[in-house]
Amino acid sequence: MAETMQFDLVSPERRLASVTAREVRIPGAEGDLTAMPDHAPTITTLRPGILRVVGPEGEAAFAVTGGFAEIGAGGVTVLAERALPVGDMTRAVLDGYIAEARESLEKAKAQGDGTLADEAAKLLADMVAMGDQIGL
């Protein structure tokens, strides 16, 4: 069994990480999961939350707002809608994310689409919870 695996985190703007990891804790839309070397191949969608990478050099944490994670034989690749190192996350950035989520919720309610409104409410709650996790 391998002790480490490759981890890559990419957002539309840039590559945020390409490191060796022992585990990657992923905020999955269907529930959190931890990927480790030799994990079964999996693809999952992300919910807003904190993605943590543990490697030989320590731990790194990233705030992600959504996207996909692919776990395979070569390691873990995360394609995030938006991602920032937790240390770079500010109250202003979080407030912008929350404002966008609130706007989506209001639009869904105005359209009378209950399913879309439920999804938007969940997104808003996840954004607020992410801020709580970071301490903002």
Beta strands, then each sheet from edge to edge (+ up, - down):
strand 1: 5-10
strand 2: 15-21
strand 3: 23-26
strand 4: 33-35
strand 5: 42-46
strand 6: 49-55
strand 7: 58-64
strand 8: 67-72
strand 9: 75-80
strand 10: 83-85
sheet 1: 2+ 1- 9- 8+ 5-
sheet 2: 4+ 3- 6+ 7- 10+
end
